[in-house]
Amino acid sequence: MMGDIILVTGGAGFVGSHLTRKLLDRGYSVRLLDSFVYGDGGLAAVRDNPRLEIIEGDICSRGDLGAALDGASGVIALAALVGDPACELYPQKTMQINYESTRDTVAVCKEFGVQRVVFASSCSVYGANGDNFLYEDSRQNPVSLYARTRIMSEDYLLGQDDVEAVILRLSTVCGVSPRMRFDLMVNTMTACAVTEGKVRVQGADQWRPHLHVQDAAEAFIAAYESPAAAGGVFNVGTDEENFTIGEVAEKVAAQVSGTVVEYGQGDFDKRSYRVSFEKIRNAFGFRGQRTVDDAITEVHGLLRSGSVSDFRGDLYNNAKWLSNNDRWRGAA
C-alpha cells in the first residue's frame, strides 16, 4: 500500500538503484540497507528524497536487520554476493551473505511481525539443462556456488509457514544502471564491440534468458504488491528474450557497425537454460517491456557519451572489485 515503509536490502546495487527510484516514484517510503561495498553512487540522484531512509549496515548482522525492519511492512531482499566469479573468490563469505543471512532475515521478520518477503533468486539454478523450456518445477542442475546458495535460500524460505515468500528467479540482467556493471553478458559484449571492434564467443549454442534491469525492478514491485496467495517461485523474464550466446553476439554486431564476432572453442561456462515465463505472466500480468536490443542501444550510447572512461575498471566488475578492495578482503 502507498505509504508503506518497504525495506530494500542491496538497494544501491545494479537492480536496487532502479528499484529504489521506482518505489519512490510510486509513493512508497523506502528504507534502504546496504553495506556500500561498491559505493553509494547509485543513489546520487535520490539520496535527498524525504521518503528515503538510508542505513549503512550488514545483512549478516541481526542488529542491523532489526534496525532496518522495525516498522517496515515488507522486505525486498536483493543484497547478495552476485555472480559466479565473485562467489568463488570467497566461498565462506558467500555462504554467510547468500544463505545464512536469509535465515537471519526471516528470524528478524518474525520478531517484528513482517510477513511479506520478496527474494531475489536466479535462473542460474537450472544450470546445464539443454534446449527445452524450463518451468519453475523443472529439474535444477546448479553448476556454481552462487546457484547453490540461491537454491538453499529458496528452500528455507518456502519452508516457513509464517512469512509470505515470493521468490523471483531473475534472467540474466542487462542494460544501464546508476550502479553500472560490465560483467554481464549483453553489457560486456556491447562494450567489447564499441571499444575493440570485436566480440569473442565460446559456447555459442548455449541458451540464456535475458531481462532488462528496469524490468527486473518492475517485477519486484509487482511481486510485492501481489496478493498473499500469489507466493512461491516465479521465473522472471519474457519468453521471446531467450537467446543463445551466439545470437546475442550477432545482435550486438548488428547494432555496432564494424564488429567482428569471433567464435572459439575450449573450456567455457557449461550453463545452458531456456526458460518459460508463463507463470509470472499469468499471476502478476508481468511481461518485460524492454529487450536485449534496447539494452545494447543503451550501453552503446553510454560508452559513446564518454561518461565511462574504462569499462574494464574494477568497480564495474564484481569479482575484480572485491578481489582488489582492501576493506572487503579484510572482512572476508
C-alpha positions as CSV (number, residue, x, y, z in Angstrom):
1,M,0.0,0.0,0.0
2,M,1.1,3.5,-0.6
3,G,2.7,5.0,2.5
4,D,4.2,1.6,3.5
5,I,7.8,1.5,4.5
6,I,9.5,-1.1,2.3
7,L,12.9,-2.3,3.3
8,V,15.2,-2.9,0.3
9,T,18.4,-4.7,1.1
10,G,21.1,-4.0,-1.5
11,G,19.1,-1.0,-2.7
12,A,22.2,0.8,-4.0
13,G,23.1,-2.0,-6.4
14,F,22.6,-2.7,-10.1
15,V,18.9,-3.6,-9.8
16,G,18.4,-1.9,-6.4
17,S,19.2,1.6,-7.6
18,H,16.4,1.3,-10.2
19,L,14.0,-0.3,-7.7
20,T,14.6,2.4,-5.1
21,R,13.7,5.1,-7.6
22,K,10.6,3.3,-8.9
23,L,9.3,2.7,-5.4
24,L,9.8,6.4,-4.5
25,D,8.1,7.4,-7.7
26,R,5.1,5.3,-6.8
27,G,4.7,7.0,-3.4
28,Y,6.3,4.4,-1.1
29,S,8.6,5.2,1.7
30,V,11.8,3.3,1.2
31,R,14.3,2.2,3.9
32,L,17.5,1.0,2.3
33,L,20.0,-1.3,4.0
34,D,23.3,-1.6,2.1
35,S,27.0,-2.2,3.0
36,F,28.0,0.1,0.1
37,V,30.9,-2.2,-0.7
38,Y,30.5,-0.9,-4.3
39,G,30.0,2.6,-3.1
40,D,26.8,4.7,-3.0
41,G,27.0,6.4,-6.4
42,G,23.8,4.6,-7.5
43,L,21.8,6.8,-5.1
44,A,23.3,10.2,-6.0
45,A,20.0,11.4,-7.6
46,V,17.7,10.3,-4.9
47,R,19.6,10.4,-1.6
48,D,17.8,13.7,-0.5
49,N,14.3,12.3,-1.1
50,P,12.4,12.8,2.2
51,R,10.8,9.3,1.8
52,L,14.2,7.6,1.5
53,E,16.0,6.4,4.7
54,I,19.5,5.1,4.2
55,I,21.1,2.7,6.7
56,E,24.7,1.6,6.1
57,G,24.8,-1.9,7.5
58,D,25.3,-5.6,7.1
59,I,22.6,-8.2,6.2
60,C,24.6,-10.7,8.2
61,S,24.1,-8.6,11.4
62,R,20.8,-9.3,13.2
63,G,21.2,-5.9,14.9
64,D,21.4,-4.1,11.6
65,L,18.5,-6.1,10.3
66,G,16.4,-5.3,13.4
67,A,17.1,-1.6,12.9
68,A,16.1,-1.8,9.3
69,L,12.9,-4.0,9.7
70,D,11.4,-2.1,12.7
71,G,8.2,-0.6,11.4
72,A,8.6,-1.9,7.9
73,S,5.6,-3.5,6.1
74,G,7.8,-5.8,4.0
75,V,11.2,-6.5,2.7
76,I,12.6,-6.9,-0.9
77,A,15.8,-8.8,-0.4
78,L,18.3,-8.0,-3.1
79,A,21.5,-8.0,-1.2
80,A,23.8,-10.9,-2.0
81,L,27.2,-11.7,-3.4
82,V,26.2,-11.9,-7.0
83,G,27.9,-13.7,-9.9
84,D,29.8,-17.0,-10.2
85,P,33.4,-15.5,-10.2
86,A,32.7,-13.2,-7.2
87,C,31.3,-16.1,-5.2
88,E,34.1,-18.5,-6.0
89,L,36.6,-16.0,-4.6
90,Y,35.3,-16.2,-1.1
91,P,33.2,-19.4,-0.5
92,Q,32.8,-18.9,3.2
93,K,31.7,-15.3,2.9
94,T,29.4,-16.3,0.1
95,M,27.6,-18.8,2.4
96,Q,27.2,-16.2,5.1
97,I,25.9,-13.5,2.8
98,N,23.8,-15.6,0.4
99,Y,22.3,-18.2,2.7
100,E,22.9,-17.6,6.4
101,S,21.6,-14.0,6.1
102,T,18.4,-15.4,4.6
103,R,17.8,-17.3,7.8
104,D,18.6,-14.2,9.9
105,T,16.3,-12.1,7.8
106,V,13.4,-14.5,8.3
107,A,14.1,-14.6,12.1
108,V,14.1,-10.9,12.4
109,C,11.0,-10.6,10.2
110,K,9.2,-12.9,12.6
111,E,10.4,-10.8,15.6
112,F,8.9,-7.6,14.1
113,G,5.8,-9.2,12.5
114,V,6.9,-8.5,8.9
115,Q,5.3,-11.1,6.7
116,R,6.0,-10.2,3.1
117,V,9.4,-11.2,1.8
118,V,10.3,-10.8,-1.9
119,F,13.5,-12.6,-2.5
120,A,16.0,-12.3,-5.4
121,S,17.0,-15.6,-6.8
122,S,18.3,-16.6,-10.2
123,C,17.5,-18.7,-13.3
124,S,21.1,-20.0,-12.9
125,V,19.6,-22.6,-10.5
126,Y,18.8,-24.5,-13.7
127,G,22.4,-24.7,-14.7
128,A,23.3,-27.1,-17.5
129,N,19.8,-28.1,-18.8
130,G,19.7,-28.3,-22.6
131,D,17.4,-26.7,-25.1
132,N,13.9,-27.5,-23.8
133,F,11.8,-24.8,-22.0
134,L,12.2,-24.9,-18.2
135,Y,9.5,-24.2,-15.7
136,E,9.6,-23.4,-12.0
137,D,9.3,-27.1,-11.1
138,S,11.8,-28.3,-13.7
139,R,15.0,-30.1,-12.7
140,Q,17.6,-27.9,-11.1
141,N,21.2,-28.6,-12.1
142,P,23.4,-25.9,-10.5
143,V,27.0,-25.7,-11.6
144,S,28.2,-22.9,-9.3
145,L,28.3,-21.9,-5.6
146,Y,26.2,-18.9,-6.4
147,A,23.4,-21.0,-7.8
148,R,23.6,-23.5,-4.9
149,T,23.2,-20.7,-2.4
150,R,20.1,-19.4,-4.2
151,I,18.6,-22.9,-4.0
152,M,19.4,-23.2,-0.3
153,S,17.7,-19.8,0.4
154,E,14.7,-20.7,-1.7
155,D,14.2,-24.0,0.1
156,Y,14.5,-22.3,3.5
157,L,12.0,-19.5,2.6
158,L,9.5,-22.0,1.2
159,G,9.7,-24.0,4.4
160,Q,8.5,-21.1,6.6
161,D,4.8,-21.0,7.3
162,D,4.6,-17.5,8.9
163,V,6.2,-15.5,6.1
164,E,4.7,-14.7,2.7
165,A,7.7,-15.5,0.5
166,V,7.7,-14.6,-3.2
167,I,10.8,-15.8,-4.9
168,L,11.9,-14.3,-8.2
169,R,14.3,-16.2,-10.4
170,L,15.8,-13.5,-12.5
171,S,17.0,-14.0,-16.0
172,T,20.5,-12.7,-16.9
173,V,20.1,-8.9,-16.4
174,C,21.3,-6.3,-18.8
175,G,21.1,-2.6,-19.6
176,V,22.3,0.6,-18.0
177,S,22.0,1.4,-14.3
178,P,23.1,4.2,-12.0
179,R,25.3,1.5,-10.4
180,M,26.7,0.2,-13.6
181,R,28.1,-3.3,-14.3
182,F,30.0,-4.5,-17.3
183,D,30.5,-8.1,-16.1
184,L,27.1,-9.2,-17.6
185,M,26.8,-10.9,-20.9
186,V,25.0,-8.2,-23.0
187,N,26.8,-5.3,-21.4
188,T,30.2,-7.0,-21.8
189,M,29.7,-7.9,-25.4
190,T,28.5,-4.4,-26.3
191,A,31.4,-2.8,-24.5
192,C,33.9,-5.0,-26.4
193,A,32.2,-4.2,-29.7
194,V,32.2,-0.5,-29.1
195,T,35.8,-0.2,-27.8
196,E,37.6,-3.1,-29.5
197,G,35.5,-3.8,-32.6
198,K,35.2,-7.5,-31.8
199,V,33.2,-9.9,-29.7
200,R,34.7,-13.2,-28.7
201,V,32.2,-16.1,-28.2
202,Q,32.5,-19.5,-26.6
203,G,29.6,-21.9,-26.2
204,A,27.6,-20.1,-29.0
205,D,24.8,-22.7,-28.8
206,Q,24.1,-22.3,-25.1
207,W,20.8,-20.7,-24.1
208,R,20.2,-17.8,-21.7
209,P,17.1,-15.9,-20.8
210,H,17.7,-12.1,-20.6
211,L,16.0,-9.4,-18.6
212,H,16.4,-5.6,-18.7
213,V,17.4,-4.2,-15.4
214,Q,14.5,-1.8,-15.3
215,D,12.1,-4.7,-16.0
216,A,13.7,-6.6,-13.1
217,A,12.9,-3.7,-10.8
218,E,9.3,-3.6,-12.0
219,A,9.0,-7.4,-11.3
220,F,9.9,-6.9,-7.7
221,I,7.3,-4.2,-7.3
222,A,4.6,-6.4,-8.9
223,A,5.6,-9.3,-6.6
224,Y,5.5,-7.0,-3.5
225,E,2.0,-5.7,-4.5
226,S,0.7,-9.2,-5.3
227,P,-1.9,-10.9,-3.0
228,A,-0.6,-13.2,-0.3
229,A,-1.9,-16.2,-2.2
230,A,0.4,-15.4,-5.0
231,G,3.5,-16.6,-3.2
232,G,6.0,-19.2,-4.3
233,V,8.6,-19.2,-7.1
234,F,8.5,-17.3,-10.3
235,N,10.8,-17.2,-13.3
236,V,11.2,-13.5,-14.3
237,G,11.6,-12.6,-17.9
238,T,9.9,-12.9,-21.3
239,D,9.8,-16.0,-23.5
240,E,10.9,-14.1,-26.6
241,E,14.1,-12.9,-24.8
242,N,15.6,-16.4,-24.6
243,F,18.7,-16.3,-26.9
244,T,21.8,-18.4,-27.5
245,I,25.1,-16.7,-26.7
246,G,25.8,-16.7,-30.4
247,E,22.5,-14.9,-31.1
248,V,23.3,-12.2,-28.6
249,A,26.7,-11.6,-30.2
250,E,25.1,-11.3,-33.6
251,K,22.6,-8.8,-32.2
252,V,25.5,-6.7,-30.8
253,A,27.2,-6.9,-34.2
254,A,24.1,-5.8,-36.0
255,Q,23.9,-2.6,-33.9
256,V,27.6,-1.7,-33.5
257,S,28.8,-1.3,-37.1
258,G,32.1,-3.0,-38.0
259,T,32.0,-5.5,-35.2
260,V,33.6,-8.9,-35.9
261,V,32.3,-11.9,-34.0
262,E,35.0,-14.4,-33.2
263,Y,33.9,-17.9,-32.3
264,G,36.2,-20.0,-30.2
265,Q,36.5,-23.5,-28.7
266,G,37.8,-24.8,-25.4
267,D,36.8,-24.6,-21.8
268,F,33.7,-22.4,-21.2
269,D,30.8,-21.9,-18.9
270,K,28.7,-25.1,-19.3
271,R,25.4,-23.4,-18.3
272,S,22.5,-23.6,-20.8
273,Y,18.9,-22.9,-19.9
274,R,15.9,-21.8,-21.9
275,V,13.2,-20.6,-19.6
276,S,9.4,-20.2,-19.7
277,F,7.8,-17.2,-18.0
278,E,4.2,-18.3,-18.3
279,K,3.6,-18.4,-14.6
280,I,4.6,-14.8,-13.7
281,R,2.7,-13.6,-16.8
282,N,-0.5,-15.3,-15.6
283,A,0.0,-14.5,-11.9
284,F,1.1,-10.8,-12.0
285,G,0.4,-9.9,-15.6
286,F,4.2,-9.3,-15.8
287,R,5.8,-9.0,-19.2
288,G,9.1,-7.3,-19.8
289,Q,8.8,-4.0,-21.7
290,R,12.4,-3.8,-22.8
291,T,14.5,-6.1,-24.9
292,V,18.1,-7.2,-25.4
293,D,18.2,-4.8,-28.4
294,D,17.2,-1.9,-26.1
295,A,19.9,-2.8,-23.6
296,I,22.5,-2.9,-26.4
297,T,21.4,0.5,-27.6
298,E,21.6,1.9,-24.1
299,V,25.1,0.6,-23.4
300,H,26.3,1.7,-26.8
301,G,25.1,5.2,-26.0
302,L,26.6,5.2,-22.6
303,L,30.0,4.3,-23.9
304,R,29.8,6.8,-26.8
305,S,28.9,9.6,-24.4
306,G,32.3,9.3,-22.7
307,S,30.9,9.1,-19.2
308,V,32.6,5.7,-18.8
309,S,36.4,6.0,-19.3
310,D,37.3,2.4,-18.9
311,F,34.6,-0.3,-18.9
312,R,37.2,-2.8,-17.6
313,G,37.7,-0.8,-14.5
314,D,37.4,-2.7,-11.2
315,L,34.2,-1.0,-10.0
316,Y,32.2,-2.3,-13.0
317,N,33.1,-5.9,-12.3
318,N,32.0,-7.5,-9.0
319,A,34.8,-10.1,-8.8
320,K,37.6,-7.7,-9.7
321,W,36.4,-5.0,-7.3
322,L,36.1,-7.4,-4.4
323,S,39.5,-9.0,-5.1
324,N,41.2,-5.6,-5.1
325,N,39.2,-3.9,-2.3
326,D,41.1,-3.8,1.0
327,R,38.0,-3.2,3.1
328,W,36.3,-6.3,1.6
329,R,39.4,-8.5,1.8
330,G,39.9,-7.6,5.4
331,A,36.4,-8.7,6.3
332,A,36.3,-11.8,4.1
